[in-house]
Amino acid sequence: MGGLLVVGRALGPDVHERLTSVQGRVVRSLAVGDGASGTGPLVVILPGLGLPFYTLRTARALLSRGIDCTVLDLPGFGSGRPWPTRPNIHAIGLTAARWLESETADRPVVVLGHSTGAQAALTAALALGARRRRLSLVMAGPTFTPGQRRLPRLARTTPLAYRNDGPHELDPVEVYRGRTGIIAMLQGSLRDSPEERIVHLPTPVTVTAGVHDAYAPVEWLDRLATSARCAPSVRTSLLGGSHNNLFTHPDEVADLVVLAAGDAAAPG
């Protein structure tokens, strides 16, 4: 029987791989431009289902607007290295928080999480919020509404959520490496109730989705926004595209994240 040959996608010369030790585990990150080396606002992206490739278009769009951006490869599907954390949104969020504490000093930081990454980003922001002043959170395409937390309903919603997306937006190597972990991440995400956890968020928050994203209808965005009662500011926005609009509409997403960077940098 022949072996399986999987060819990954080149990330480009502007993407710099960095390895950081976080509590004895090596976290891989993808810095676009100078990444985490500057002093201005930094956007840190937590991708959905741990698949970094599709987020790079938004990272580049942010760089073109003068904002440094780093994508965290958590739980680690983007390379053949050992995973630095379990494939679970809370483990990912806590590891991201530790990475931020060790790598970003006191510079303004936006934690941008997409899809299940939005749930992980909420965990990170909750972990950091009490002791980090210049921080804001962006939940993009946040999953999952209470009515979607059963697999049959989720399966019916999925084709509508991705109506403007295609398989070319993902790197098949990442999907193959993460095949068992993706299932574990999905199962854990379905047990989460972000509308309850966001009540305690003490940082500015932006909640956004593509206008055709059935995973994140406007009613769900509104519920998350109104639940963020401790946040000093709350912004909601519908953008173009469907669930994967970090790939299909990176400029729109980047323009919105620039506002969140202003929230993080504002005197507190």
N, C-alpha and C positions, 0 to 999 in steps of 0.2 A: 504494500500500500504506500502511495506517495505521501510525503509530508505536506503540511499546510504552509504555504508561502504567503505572508502578509506584508505588504509594503506600506510603510508609513508615509506621511506627508511632510515635506520640508517646512520648517517653521519660518525660515527667512533669515537674512543676515542681521536684521535689526532686533532679533530676539536672542537674549543672552541667558543661558541656563546658569542658575546659581544653586549651590547646595549649602544648606545651613543646618547645623546641629541644634535640635530642639529637644531638650531632655533626653539626650542620648540617641535620638532618632534623626535621620537625615531627611530634611524636607527639601524637595526640589521646587524651585520657582522659575518662572519665565519672565524676565524683565524686558520690557519693550523700551528702547532708548536707554537712558541712564538708570531706569528703574528706581531702585531704592537708594540711590547714592546722593540724591539732592537734599534740599532743605524745604522746598515748597510742598504743596499738597501731593500726596501719594494715593492713588486708587489701587486697592488690592481686590482682585476678583477671585471669588469662589465659584467655580463652574458647576452647572447642573450635572448630577450623576457622576461627578468626578472626571469629566471629559474636557480637558483644557482647550483643544484645538479651535473649536468654534468661537471662543471668546476673543481670539487675537485680533479680529477686525475691529472690535470696539476698543481694545487696548491701543491699537495704532491710531484710531480716530481721536482718542484722548491725547496721545502724544502730539498729534498735529495741532492740538489746542493748547499745548504747553503744559500738559499734566502728565507727570510720570505715572506709569502703570506697571503692576506686577501681577501675574496670574499664579496662584498657588496650585501646585499639582497635588491636590489632596482628594482622596486618600493615596493617590500615587499611580493612577492608571496610565499616565503619560510617558512612563519609561519602564525599563525592565528592572529597575532597582526595587529592593524590598519596600513594601508599603510602610510609611512612617506612622500610620494610624489606622484604626479599624474603619471599615466602610459604613460609617454611621454619622448622621448629620451632627450629633452633639460631640462626638469625638473629633470630627473634622473642625467644628467651630472652636473647640477648646484648643486644638493644636494651632489653628490660625491665630487665636488670641495670643498664645505663647510666642509664635513667630513674630507677631507685630511688636510685642513687648521687647524682644531681643534685637529687632532689626530697624525699628523706625524712630527710636528715641522719642522726642516730643513734637515731631513734625505733624501737621494736620493729615489725617487719614480718613479716606472713605472706604468702607467695607462694602463692596458691591457683590451681592450674591444673586445668582440667577437660578430659577427653578428650585430644585432641592437645595442648591447652593444658597438660596435666599433663606431657607430654614437654618442652614449652618451659619450663615452670616449673622442671623439674629442671635444665635447662641454666642458667637464671638463678641458681638456688640454688648450683650448683657454681661458677659464675663469682664469686659474692659470698661464698661460705662462708669462704674463707681470710682475708678482711679485714673481714667484718661479723659482729659478735658477736651482736646481738639480732635473729635471723632464724629463721624456721621455714618448712617447706614442707608444703603439703597437696596430694597427688595424688588428685584425685577422678575416678572413672571412667577410670583410666589405660589408655591404649591402647599397643600391641596385643600380645596374647599371642604367643609364638613360633609357635603353630599358626595364627594369623590373618594372618600376614605375606605371604600370597598372596591375590590378588584373588578367586579362586573361593571359598576358605574364608571370606574376609571377607564376601562377598556372601551366603553362606548364614547367617552369624551375625547380620547386620544386622537382619533382622526381629525376631529374638528380643531383641536388645539394646534395641530401642525399643518393646517390647511394651506399656508403659504410657504411651507418649508419642504426641503428635500433631503434625501440621504447623503448627498454630496457635502453637506454641511458638517458632517462628522468624520473623524479619522477612524477607519476600520481597525487599525492597530490598537488604539485606545479602547475601543469597544471590545475587542477580543481579549486584551489583557484584563479588562475589568469585568468580564462576563459574569463571574460569580459574585463579585463585590457589588455590581450594579443592582442585582436582585436584592441583596441585603440592604443596600441603601434605600431602595424603593420601599421595602417592607418597613424599615424604620421610619421613613418619612410619612407613611400612611398612618402611623401611630401618634404623630405629633399634632399638637394644637397650637399653631403659632398665634392665633387670635387671643389665646389666654396668656401666652408668654410675653407678647409685645406690650401688654399692660404695664409691665415693669421697666420698659426701656427708657433710660434717662438721656438719650442722645437724639439729635435731629434725625428724622427718618423720611425717606422718599419711597413711595410705593408706586410701581409702574408696571405696565404690561402692554403687549401689542393689542391693538383694537380687536383682532380676531383670535385672541388667545382664549380658548375655551377653558383652560386650566385656571385662568385668573380673570373671570368676568368682573365688570365694574362693581357689582355688588360686593364681591369679595375684597376688592381693593378698598372700597369704602369701609367695610367692616374692620379691616386691619388698621386703616387710618384712624377711625373713631375710637378704636381700642387702645391706641397709643397715647394714653392720657397723661403719662409722665414726660413725654417727649417735649422739649422746648419748642419744636416746630415740626409740622407734618406737611408733606407735599404729596399730591397724587397726580398721576399723568398717564393718559393713554397715548401711545405712540403707534407708528405704523407696523404692519406685519402681524404675525401670529406668535406662537410661543418662542420661537428661536430668533427673535428680532435682534439679538446681539450680533448675529451673523448677517441678517438680511437688511437691517436698518441701523448700522453702527453709528452713523453721524447723528441721528436723532437721539439715540441712547447717550452718546457722548455729550451732546449739548445739555441734556438733563443732568448727567453726572457732574458736569462742571458747576452747576448750581449747588449740588450737594458738597462739592469741594469748597465752595464759598461758605457753606454752613459750617464745615469743619474748621475753616480758617478764621471765622469770625471771632472777635474777642468774647470770651465767656465770663 
